[in-house]
Amino acid sequence: MQDPPDRERLTLFGSFTSSSSFKPMLFLTLAGLPFSFRTVNLKTGAQKLPDYLAVNRYGQVPALRHRGLTIVQSNVILDYLARTTGHFEPAREQDRWQAREWLSWESDAITNVAKVRHYSRFRAVDPAVMAYFRPLAEAALTTVDQALEGRDWLMGEAPSIADLGCWGRMVFMAEGGFEIARWPRLAAWAGRIQALPGYAPPYELIPKKDTEVAGRG
């Protein structure tokens, strides 16, 4: 779990099954930035091994290393990347703060979509648990759908970290049994994100082994 020799090179630790990993991976790919990817196999418990705990004390993915810094939590990583690279940062100061409001809200609300997906695919739970989380997830999706009325992006005139953070968590919604067509504005917005140059879905975008990504220069 070592950084590459170049301190300026971004190094992302993550897993191809993780929506949290997809968010910064999507940012870096759409921005065309060079970076190193270090895979953390969640199925074998690699996230709890000492080498990785030295990177992320929470034993979670993702984590980012850059310029001697270690940054964890996917939305904090998006914030750092936007500030550091200038990509996906709204032009107006008010919009920049509101983009970060979306990230804070996402970590509380859209996380329920990820929970339903996790309980549907990876961990069986009592039906009462699903009955609790599914309405919360649907309410979060409805909030995004309503926010997109009359606009293409959540903040400003171009995609920002608000869009990448929210969609990056929703991306596996079908695995939780959510039909995106129920939310037409959200579906159209997702289509715009998916049309961005370099976009690919998580299982195609996130490598299953350590990889050096050249970027677009």
C-alpha positions as CSV (number, residue, x, y, z in Angstrom):
1,M,0.0,0.0,0.0
2,Q,2.8,2.4,-1.0
3,D,2.5,5.7,-2.9
4,P,4.3,5.7,-6.3
5,P,7.6,7.7,-6.2
6,D,6.0,10.8,-7.7
7,R,4.4,12.7,-4.9
8,E,2.4,14.7,-7.4
9,R,0.7,11.6,-8.8
10,L,-2.8,10.9,-7.4
11,T,-3.2,7.4,-5.9
12,L,-6.7,6.1,-5.4
13,F,-7.5,3.0,-3.3
14,G,-10.9,1.4,-3.9
15,S,-13.0,-1.6,-5.0
16,F,-14.9,-2.2,-8.2
17,T,-18.1,-3.2,-6.2
18,S,-18.1,0.1,-4.2
19,S,-20.3,3.1,-5.1
20,S,-18.1,5.1,-2.8
21,S,-15.0,4.2,-4.9
22,F,-16.9,5.0,-8.1
23,K,-17.4,8.6,-7.2
24,P,-13.7,9.7,-7.1
25,M,-12.9,7.2,-9.9
26,L,-15.5,8.9,-12.1
27,F,-14.1,12.3,-11.2
28,L,-10.5,11.4,-12.1
29,T,-11.6,9.6,-15.3
30,L,-13.9,12.4,-16.6
31,A,-11.3,15.0,-15.8
32,G,-8.7,13.1,-17.8
33,L,-6.2,13.1,-14.9
34,P,-3.4,10.6,-14.6
35,F,-3.5,8.5,-11.4
36,S,-2.6,5.2,-9.8
37,F,-5.3,2.8,-8.7
38,R,-4.7,0.4,-5.9
39,T,-7.4,-2.3,-5.5
40,V,-8.7,-3.2,-2.1
41,N,-10.5,-6.6,-2.2
42,L,-13.5,-6.2,0.1
43,K,-14.5,-9.9,-0.4
44,T,-11.3,-11.1,1.2
45,G,-11.3,-8.5,3.9
46,A,-8.3,-6.6,2.6
47,Q,-9.7,-3.4,3.9
48,K,-9.2,-4.7,7.5
49,L,-5.5,-5.7,7.0
50,P,-2.8,-3.7,8.8
51,D,-1.3,-2.4,5.5
52,Y,-4.6,-0.8,4.5
53,L,-5.5,0.3,8.0
54,A,-2.3,2.3,7.8
55,V,-3.9,4.1,4.9
56,N,-7.5,4.4,6.1
57,R,-8.0,3.8,9.8
58,Y,-11.7,3.2,9.2
59,G,-11.0,0.1,7.1
60,Q,-13.2,1.4,4.3
61,V,-12.8,2.5,0.7
62,P,-12.0,4.8,-1.0
63,A,-8.8,6.6,0.1
64,L,-6.7,9.1,-1.8
65,R,-3.0,9.9,-1.4
66,H,-1.5,13.0,-3.0
67,R,1.3,15.3,-2.1
68,G,2.0,13.5,1.1
69,L,-1.6,13.8,2.2
70,T,-4.1,11.0,2.9
71,I,-7.7,11.8,2.4
72,V,-10.6,9.4,3.1
73,Q,-14.4,9.5,2.8
74,S,-15.6,9.8,-0.8
75,N,-17.2,13.2,-0.6
76,V,-14.2,14.7,1.2
77,I,-12.1,13.3,-1.6
78,L,-14.4,14.9,-4.2
79,D,-14.1,18.2,-2.4
80,Y,-10.3,17.9,-2.3
81,L,-10.1,17.0,-6.0
82,A,-12.3,19.9,-7.0
83,R,-10.3,22.4,-5.0
84,T,-6.9,21.0,-6.1
85,T,-7.6,20.5,-9.8
86,G,-10.3,23.0,-10.6
87,H,-12.3,20.3,-12.4
88,F,-16.1,20.0,-11.6
89,E,-16.0,23.1,-9.5
90,P,-18.9,25.6,-10.1
91,A,-17.9,29.0,-11.2
92,R,-19.9,31.0,-8.7
93,E,-18.9,30.9,-5.0
94,Q,-22.5,30.4,-3.9
95,D,-22.8,27.4,-6.2
96,R,-19.5,26.0,-4.9
97,W,-20.9,26.0,-1.4
98,Q,-24.2,24.6,-2.5
99,A,-22.4,21.8,-4.4
100,R,-20.9,20.8,-1.0
101,E,-24.3,21.0,0.6
102,W,-25.4,18.4,-1.9
103,L,-22.5,16.2,-0.9
104,S,-23.4,16.5,2.8
105,W,-27.0,15.8,2.1
106,E,-26.0,12.8,-0.1
107,S,-24.0,11.2,2.6
108,D,-27.2,11.2,4.8
109,A,-30.0,10.6,2.3
110,I,-28.8,8.9,-0.9
111,T,-26.7,6.5,1.3
112,N,-30.1,4.8,1.8
113,V,-30.1,3.8,-1.9
114,A,-26.7,2.1,-1.3
115,K,-28.0,0.4,1.8
116,V,-31.0,-1.1,0.0
117,R,-28.7,-2.3,-2.8
118,H,-26.3,-3.8,-0.2
119,Y,-29.1,-5.6,1.6
120,S,-30.5,-6.8,-1.7
121,R,-27.3,-8.2,-3.1
122,F,-24.7,-8.8,-0.4
123,R,-26.4,-9.3,3.0
124,A,-29.8,-10.8,3.8
125,V,-31.7,-8.8,6.5
126,D,-35.1,-8.9,8.1
127,P,-37.8,-7.6,5.8
128,A,-38.5,-4.9,8.4
129,V,-35.1,-3.5,7.8
130,M,-35.8,-3.2,4.1
131,A,-39.2,-1.7,4.8
132,Y,-37.5,1.0,6.8
133,F,-34.7,1.9,4.3
134,R,-36.6,1.6,1.0
135,P,-38.9,4.6,1.6
136,L,-36.0,6.7,2.7
137,A,-34.1,5.8,-0.5
138,E,-37.2,6.6,-2.7
139,A,-37.6,9.9,-0.9
140,A,-34.0,10.8,-1.7
141,L,-34.4,9.9,-5.3
142,T,-37.5,12.0,-5.5
143,T,-35.7,15.0,-4.0
144,V,-33.1,14.9,-6.7
145,D,-35.7,14.4,-9.4
146,Q,-37.6,17.5,-8.1
147,A,-34.4,19.6,-7.9
148,L,-33.7,18.9,-11.6
149,E,-36.9,20.5,-12.7
150,G,-36.0,23.1,-15.4
151,R,-32.3,22.5,-15.2
152,D,-29.7,20.1,-16.6
153,W,-27.3,19.9,-13.6
154,L,-27.7,20.2,-9.8
155,M,-25.5,23.3,-9.6
156,G,-24.6,25.9,-12.2
157,E,-24.5,25.4,-15.9
158,A,-22.1,22.4,-16.0
159,P,-21.6,19.1,-14.2
160,S,-20.0,19.5,-10.8
161,I,-19.0,17.5,-7.8
162,A,-22.7,17.6,-6.7
163,D,-23.7,15.6,-9.8
164,L,-20.8,13.2,-9.5
165,G,-21.4,12.7,-5.8
166,C,-25.1,12.1,-6.0
167,W,-25.1,9.9,-9.2
168,G,-22.0,8.1,-8.0
169,R,-24.0,6.7,-5.1
170,M,-27.2,6.1,-7.1
171,V,-25.4,4.3,-9.9
172,F,-26.2,0.8,-8.5
173,M,-29.9,1.7,-7.8
174,A,-31.1,-1.0,-10.2
175,E,-29.4,-3.6,-8.0
176,G,-31.6,-2.4,-5.2
177,G,-34.7,-2.8,-7.3
178,F,-35.2,0.8,-8.1
179,E,-36.5,1.5,-11.7
180,I,-35.0,4.8,-12.7
181,A,-37.9,5.4,-15.2
182,R,-40.0,6.3,-12.1
183,W,-38.0,9.5,-11.9
184,P,-38.0,11.0,-15.4
185,R,-35.9,14.1,-14.7
186,L,-33.4,12.0,-12.7
187,A,-33.2,9.5,-15.6
188,A,-32.6,12.3,-18.1
189,W,-29.9,13.8,-15.9
190,A,-28.2,10.3,-15.5
191,G,-28.2,10.1,-19.3
192,R,-26.4,13.4,-19.5
193,I,-23.8,12.2,-17.0
194,Q,-23.4,8.9,-18.9
195,A,-22.9,10.9,-22.2
196,L,-19.8,12.7,-20.8
197,P,-16.6,11.7,-22.6
198,G,-14.8,8.9,-20.7
199,Y,-17.9,7.8,-18.7
200,A,-18.3,4.0,-18.1
201,P,-20.3,2.1,-15.5
202,P,-18.6,1.0,-12.3
203,Y,-17.9,-2.6,-13.2
204,E,-16.2,-1.4,-16.4
205,L,-14.5,1.7,-15.0
206,I,-13.0,0.5,-11.8
207,P,-10.1,-1.9,-12.3
208,K,-10.0,-5.3,-10.5
209,K,-6.2,-5.0,-10.1
210,D,-3.6,-2.4,-9.5
211,T,-3.4,-0.1,-12.5
212,E,-1.7,3.0,-13.7
213,V,-4.0,5.4,-15.6
214,A,-2.3,7.7,-18.1
215,G,-5.0,10.3,-18.3
216,R,-5.7,12.4,-21.4
217,G,-3.0,14.9,-20.9
